Amino acid sequence: MGMETYARWINTYNFKLYEYNSINKVYHNIRKGSRVIFILRHAERWPNDLKQGGLVEKWIKQSKSLWKKLSWWIFMDTNSDFYWSTEYKRSYQTSYYVWCGRWYLSFIENKKTFGENWEKYGKVVHPIDVVGPYYLWYEMGFKDLDRKSIHMANKLCELTKWHPFSFITSHDNLVIPLITWVSEWIIKFTKDTWVNYLSWIVIIVNDTTKTREVYPVKTLKTTSMVI
């Protein structure tokens, strides 16, 4: 069976489609036998235009909070996790910290600061063609958004099929179109209500029934940010 078998998606959970869901509610209600794919905007970065700018210091606190929300639950085998990020520092820092939290939470919590060791871990920077230059949404606008979003979701379902827990860190120019698609254009974005850091979509996949469910999710308390 090919990836197109995932083109049908349904909603069987009591989650919201037209506004953000709490990650606590989503993550801890996922049923056994399913797998998850998170596609999110990176954590908070320094307010500059440098593409290689890293995360602000308070991300340490944010990451600890996120680790707890992504505790093992039904996804106990962290060896089966899949992580990916774009090449930007803020993106692979986010994936790296989440990876460390699921693997070495007790060790890292005892350290005052994080070392800059993420660059040694190519584990969190996997090139994925479907999330590459072809999907630079801000360049091609929202034309064919639904079709391209479904295509991307199908590809990611196929790519991560051996990984119960997948964590893909990207940027607002990818997450905004996906949230727009998932919410059926109800969630809208302006320069005054932009997508917040650590906002994402979750894809819940059931390989037995060949179905996929997609919902908008938030980690931080607010649902938007002022540019």
C-alpha positions, 0 to 999 in steps of 0.5 A, spaced: 500 500 500 502 506 498 502 513 501 496 515 497 492 510 502 493 516 507 489 521 503 483 520 507 483 523 514 478 523 519 476 526 526 475 521 532 478 525 537 475 530 541 480 535 539 478 542 536 479 543 528 478 551 528 483 553 534 489 551 538 489 545 542 493 544 548 499 539 547 497 536 554 490 534 552 492 532 545 499 528 547 496 524 553 489 522 549 493 519 543 490 511 543 495 505 543 496 503 536 497 510 533 503 514 532 504 521 531 508 526 527 509 533 530 510 539 525 512 545 529 515 552 529 521 553 532 522 555 540 523 563 541 529 566 538 533 572 538 529 578 535 534 579 529 534 578 522 540 573 522 538 566 519 543 563 524 541 566 530 540 561 536 534 561 541 533 566 547 536 563 554 529 562 556 528 557 551 531 553 557 525 553 561 520 552 555 524 546 553 523 543 560 516 545 560 515 541 553 519 535 555 514 534 561 509 535 556 512 530 551 514 525 557 514 518 554 506 516 555 505 510 550 511 512 546 516 509 551 521 506 546 525 513 544 530 509 540 524 509 535 524 516 535 525 520 529 527 528 529 528 533 523 530 540 523 531 545 517 539 547 517 537 554 521 540 554 528 534 555 532 531 549 528 536 544 530 537 547 537 529 546 538 529 539 536 536 537 539 533 539 546 527 535 545 531 529 543 535 530 549 529 531 554 526 524 551 533 521 552 536 524 558 532 529 562 534 527 569 541 528 567 540 535 563 536 538 569 542 537 573 546 542 569 545 549 569 546 551 562 546 547 556 553 546 552 553 547 544 553 540 543 547 539 538 552 540 532 555 534 533 548 530 533 546 530 525 541 525 528 536 532 528 538 534 521 535 530 516 534 532 509 527 531 507 525 533 500 518 534 501 520 540 506 525 543 502 526 548 497 519 546 493 515 547 499 517 555 500 510 557 501 512 564 502 515 564 495 509 561 491 503 563 496 497 559 498 495 557 491 494 550 491 495 550 499 490 544 500 493 539 495 500 541 497 499 540 504 495 533 503 501 531 499 506 533 504 502 530 510 502 523 505 509 524 504 511 525 511 506 519 513 510 514 509 517 517 511 516 516 518 512 509 518 517 506 522 517 511 527 511 512 533 514 519 535 516 524 530 518 531 531 519 535 525 522 543 527 521 548 521 519 555 521 513 560 520 513 560 513 511 552 513 507 552 519 502 557 517 500 554 511 499 548 514 495 550 520 491 554 515 489 548 511 488 544 518 483 549 520 480 549 513 482 557 513 478 559 519 485 560 523 487 566 520 494 570 520 496 578 520 502 581 522 498 583 529 496 575 530 502 571 527 503 564 529 507 563 536 513 560 537 512 552 538 505 552 535 504 546 530 500 541 527 500 534 529 498 528 525 496 522 528 496 516 524 493 509 524 497 504 520 492 499 521 486 503 518 490 507 513 487 513 516 490 520 519 487 525 523 490 532 523 489 538 529 492 545 530 496 545 537 500 550 541 505 549 547 505 556 550 499 559 553 498 564 548 496 563 541 499 568 537 504 574 537 505 581 535 511 582 530 
